[in-house]
């Protein structure tokens, strides 16, 4: 899976502008996380049509970065994510981003997108909870 990160000036409407660009291109946003870091806006996305999204964002003059991410299933309970994160710490692998993308409170399960250094090692590290 690929994640897209849009970085730009923090201003009113930046998230709306990103969403509108993608909507006009017929691209569905599957996950979005937006935050301001000082004067900088950071919008992280997972979309249904990755390459088309990158093209649409570039045409609209947004600065977009990409990285590989994996999806893992975790128990939706206190400490569930900590158990997975501890694997990375113990293996000396840096987590670049962690994002909750879905949860089912009734089933007590969640899906988390993780981007980390050493992607091949990461896949082996979490193969028991990896979502293909």
N, C-alpha and C positions, 0 to 999 in steps of 0.2 A: 504494500500500500504506500502511496505517496501522500505527504502532507505539503500544503502550500502555506507559506508565511508571507504576508504582505506587510511591508514596513514603510511607514511614511510619517508625515507631520501629524501630530495629534490635533484634531480640530473637530468641531461639531459636524456630524454627518459622515465621517469617514467609513464607518461600518455600513451605513445605508448605501453609500456610493459603491462600495465593493459588492454588496448584495445585489444592487440594481444592475451593475455591469454583468454579473453572472446570470441574473434572471433574464436579462434581455438576450443573452447568448443561449438561453435554454438549458443552462447548467444548474443542476440541483445541488444545493449545499447539504451535505450529510452531517457535518459537524462544523461548528464555528466557535471560536473563543477569541474575544477581543479585549485588549487592555491597553492602558496608557502607561508608558514608562517615561516619566518626565514629559518632555515635549514630543515624544515619539509614540505613535500608535503602532501596535502589533496585532494583526488579525491572522489567526491560524485557522486553516480550512481543510476539510476533507470533502471532496466533491465527487460526483458520479462520472464526470468526463474531464479527467486531469489535464490532458494536453490542450483541449479546447479552452479550459479555464485559464491556463497560462497564457494562451494567445489573446484571449479577451482582456485579461488584466494588463498585458503588455500594450495592447492597442489603446487602452484607457490611461496609459502612462503610470500604472502602479508598479512599484518595485517589488517583485515577488521572488522568493527563494523557495527551494524545494529540498526535501529530504525523505529518505525511506523511513517508514514506520512499520512496526508489527502490531498485530492485534492479539491481546491475550485475554482470557477469561479469568476473572478473579471472584472470590467469594465476596458478596456485598455485605460486609460486617466489619465492625471495628478491628483494625489490624490486617484485613484481607490484602490490601495493597502493600502494606509493610512487608508481608511475607515474600511477595514478588520482588519488591525493591531491595530487600536484603540480599537476594541472590546476586543482583548486580553489584552491590557494594562488596560482597565477599569475593566476587570474581574480579574486582578492580575495574569494572566497566562503568563509564560515566553516562548517566542519563541526561540527554539534551532536552527532552520534553516528555511529559506524561500527561495524558488527557483522558478523562472519562468520556466515552462516546455513547454509552448505552448502559442502562441498568434496569433490572426487573426486580422490583422490591418483593414481589410475591414469590419468585423463585430464589431470591437472595443471591443473584448472580449479576456481575457487571462485566462490561467489555472496556478495556483500556487500550489506547494507542500509545505506543512507546517508541521514541526515536533515541538511539543510543550509538555510541562508538562501537566499532567492531560488530557489524550487523550479523556476519556469519556465526560468530561466537554467541551472540544474543539468541539467535534462533535455537541453537543447541541448548542453551541455558534454560529456555522456557518451553521446550518442545512438548512437555506434558500439558501445558495450558494454552498453547499456540492455536490461533484460529487461522485456518488456511484461506 
